[in-house]
């Protein structure tokens, strides 16, 4: 039904040796499906993903069954549910044409992990690229439909800040220096993971203090690092013309942010501003782009955390777009330009998995060195 050499020619698998790919393909189930068939249903609990060898799929979300994407040869759908980032399907998927598919379910993924297959790493990296592109596109839409307001001015350090600096206190972070290990073991992404692996990753993280009012991430700049928010609160803004910015979210302890630029190499798509004194841990971009810089178990943990964080941010941004567009649709045309929109209440974001995303450009994976 399919030629392994055909699969090896797909961009996703070119960096894997043919021998390793042949071993991994034993975990996939081939399938031929007629047009008009439903493969996945939004809201279902289903741990499996589909790789398209031939044909075209359509992706739909919401009660109105809005089409948000089309998937073709070499693309993957359902990977977020497979990896457990989403506990239920975020979209409904149908076949638009006769399709040849490879299906990987949870038992197949477990098999690949036992074999320490490089295919697992490739699928995780692929999912990161997709989520980064979806977040970027959603943030762009917020900039188009939002009205926003000027960014808050940086506040003074205040009496406590001056006294703290005189006596050698934190240079911006609130409270004592946090222990990254205590932080990591409480993250949902790391539940049921090996404690030794978590400890070794935590040992690499160095807390840094950030004063209230400091810009941590600036929209439009290049990005070579991400951050784990150990304590404090960070506001996220998207520019929407002139000096106005739409507030997207308030990040709290447990957030992993600044990821999209690290993953896809594009400029920052939002500005992150410390609302309160914060402690953060810097995550160098190379840790996510080049797995060889970490031990395999550390790299796997980091990718898992990044996947959950990006999924959370995409769904939050999606909800914000929906709110803004509903407000636009409900306003009389003559009032649209004169009446500023009131932004919605801002939920807090951490690492718990979130959901669906709008259509995104088909991602091109960054080049990787061939492995044996």
Beta strands, then each sheet from edge to edge (+ up, - down):
strand 1: 29-33
strand 2: 38-40
strand 3: 48-54
strand 4: 57-61
strand 5: 66-71
strand 6: 76-77
strand 7: 92-95
strand 8: 99-105
strand 9: 149-150
strand 10: 207-210
strand 11: 215-217
strand 12: 225-231
strand 13: 234-239
strand 14: 244-251
strand 15: 256-257
strand 16: 271-274
strand 17: 278-284
strand 18: 348-349
sheet 1: 1+ 8- 3+ 6-
sheet 2: 2+ 7- 4+ 5-
sheet 3: 9+ 14- 13+ 16- 11+
sheet 4: 9+ 14- 18-
sheet 5: 10+ 17- 12+ 15-
end
